[in-house]
Amino acid sequence: MLRDFVGAEAPDDATVVVRFAAHRARDVPLFVAALPIFSRSYYAARRFDETTLEVPLGSGPYKVGRFEPGRHIEYERVKDWWGADLPVGRGLNNFDIVRYEYYRDREVAFEGFTARSYLFREEFTSRAWATRYDFPAVREGYVKRDVIPDDTPSGAQGWFFNTRREKLQNKRLREAFIDAFDFEWTNKKIMYGSYERTHSVFQNSDMMAVGKPSTDELALLEPFRGKVPDECSENLSFRWFPMDQVRIVRCSARPTRF
């Protein structure tokens, strides 16, 4: 993942220069930007590759406070944090102590929430969301359920066929596999209607195409006539086709069946 990351250097206290290999992957800078920064002097006297319960030196808005391995950990707010007044830090880090409780079992964790062992829970199971949030604290208004809109691109899940295999080179066979999955029934009967079908690999973003392609888009597609499905030039708001058929220009952002 980071093989194209050649190195980094700090010419001054406010600048970091990162060097990449030629012809690097386009997403390498994103991975590098997400890497944590550690203190060289701190780890000069400590083994970086050894496990320890010693609280490490950090540079964030919180520091490790009380903890019990395997049970819980608390993070205490750094009162004189260097980045508190930066624009990216405004309105954030508002709690003096943030405590995480650890559970090895999902059911036990849910019961811990109903017993007020912890006060905030993010639910990932549609069955639990639809059927289990009827305990007294919910009915009495002490627990508030809310679905928070997510404006970030959601990506896609689906079957990716290896068309180098002869048996999968038949377009109708691939379509048959996709048609065999009844999303509507599965969502209604098993997922409690919690999900929406993904129409595009660019779902929930401005890159997702809607309706008929514009004149400019058709002009871009024209050189590829006969190489891409004819559906790319149609209104696909209510049509579906396998993702492996859709690869170029904005056609790749048109609704895809998963």
N, C-alpha and C positions, 0 to 999 in steps of 0.2 A: 504494500500500500504506500509506503514511504520510500521506495527504492529510488524515486526521482528527486528526493530531498537531499541535496548535496551538502548543505551546511548553513550555518547562521553565525552572524557576528554582530557585535554592538559597538559601532564607532563612537557613540556617546551615550549619555544616560537616558536620552529620550528617543533613541533610534535603534531599530533592529533591522538588519539587512539579511534577507533569506535568499539563498541561491538554489536554483533548481537545475536539473539536467535538461539538456536539449530534448525537444519533442516529448516533454513530460505529459502525463495525463492531465486533463483539464481540471479535475477535482482535487489534485494534490495540494494546491494552496489552501483549500478549505480544511483539509485534514491537518495541515501544519498550523493553521491559525487556531485550531481547537486544542492544540497540545498545551498541557500545563507547563508553567515555568518554575523550575526548582532552583534553590540556592546552591551555588557551587561550593561556597565556603562551608555551608552546613553539612553537605554530604562528603566533603573532603575528609571528615573524621568519622564517617559512618558508611556502612555498606549499603548501597542503594538496592541491591538484589536480595536483602535479607528481610524477613518478617520481624516486626517489632511492635510493641505496644507503647513505645515512646511517641509522644505527640510531635509530629514533624513541624518544621518551620514553614509557614505559608504566607501568602500575600493578599488573601481575599478578605471580604467583609466579615467573615466569621472564623473563629478558631475552635478547635476541639475542646470541649469541656469534660463533664463527667461522662463515663461510659462503662458498660459492662459487656465484654465480648459475647456475642451471640444473643444478647438481650436488648440493649438499647445504646444509643449514643446521643449526646447533646452538643449542639454548636452554639457558642456564645458570641454575640455581636461584638466586633472590635470597635470600641468607642471612638478611637482616633484613627479610623481607617483612612488611608491616604486618598482613596478614590471616592469618598462620600459626596464631594461637591462636583464631581464630573457629570456632564449631562447624561451619560449612560447609567449613572448610579442614582439619579434623582427618582424618588418615589419608591425605591426598592429597599430590601433589607430592613424591614420595619419591626421585626421581632427581636427582643433581647436574647431569647433562647429558643432554638428550634430543636425539638427532640424527635428522634425516629425510634419507633418500636419495631423489633424484628420478630416475625412469625414464620415458622417453617411450614405451616399448614394454612391454606386459604380459608377453610371453614373456621378454624380457631381465630384467625385474624378478623373475620367478620363478626364473630361473637365478641371479640375484644372491643370492636367498635361500638356494638350495641351496649356494652357495659361501660362505655366512656373511658376505656383504657387509653384511647387516643381520640383526637377530635377532628381530624380531616382524613377523608378516604377518597381515593379515585377508583371508580368501579370499572372493571374491564369485562365483566361477564354479563351478557345480555339477560340470561335467565335470572341472575341475582337482582339485576336492576329492575326487572319487570315484576318479580314475585316476592322479594324478601325485604323490601323497604317499607314494611307496614308495622314495625315494632312501635311500642308506646311513644318513644321520644320523637318519632316522625309524626305520629298522629297529634301529639301535643305541641308541635311546632318547634321543638328544641333542635331537631335535625332538619336542615334545609337541603333538598335535592335540587340540583340545577344542571342543565346541559349547557356547557360553555361553548360558543361557536369557535371553531378553529379555522382561521383564515390562511393557514399554511397549506401548500400543495400536499395532497394526501398520497401521491404515488399510486401504485396499483398492485394488486395481487392477481395471479392467474397461472395458467399452464403455458409453459414455453416449450414448444416442440422442437426437437432436434431434426431439422429437415434434411440433414445430411444422411439420415437413415432412409433407405428406400421406402420402407413401409409408411413413413410419415410425410412423404413428398406429395401425397395425394391431397389436394385441397379439400375435397368433399369429406375425406376421412377426418381431417382436423376439425372441420365444422361439426361433424357428427359427435366428436368427443365433447365439444363445447355445448352443443344442444342437449347432450345427455345430462348436463347439470341444470336442474330446475332451480334457479336462484330465487324466483318469486315464492315457490312453495317452501323452500328451505328457510327463507327469511321469515315467512309467516308462521310456519309450524314449529320451527326449532329456535329461531333467533328473536322471536317475539316482535318482529317488525322493526328491529333496532337499526338495521343496516340499509344503505342505499347502494344500488348497483353502480359500479365504477364504469364510466363511459370512456375513459381516456387515460393514457399513461401520464397525462398532464392534469389530472383531475383536481378541481378546486384551485385552479390557477388561471391567469389571463391567457395562458398558452393553449388552453382547451378550446377547440373549435366548436362553434355552435351554429347550426343552420347551414345554408348553402355557402360554398366557397365564394369569395369575392372575385371580381374580374382580375385583379392582380394575382391572386392565388392561382386561378386557372392558367394564367400566363406562365407562372412558375412551373406548373405541372405539365404543361404542353410538351416539353421535350421528352417527358417520360411516358407519353401515351403508349399504351400497350405493355408497359412494364409494371404499372401499378393497377390495382383494381379499378374498374370503371366507377365503382361506388364513390371514389374520392371526389368525383365531380358532381355528386348528387347531394340532396338534402338528407343527411344521415341522423337527424334528430331522433328518429324512431326506428333506425335500422342498426344491425349489429354485424360485425364480421371479425374473424380471428385476428389477434394482434400481430401474428407473424406475417400477415399479408401487408401490413401498413408500416412503411419504413422511412419514407422520405418527405421532405418539405412539411407543410402544415397538415398534409394528409395523415401524417403519423399522430396528429393531435385530435383526429376525429374520433367519434365514439367507437369504442372497441368492446367486444363482448368478452366477459370473463366468467 
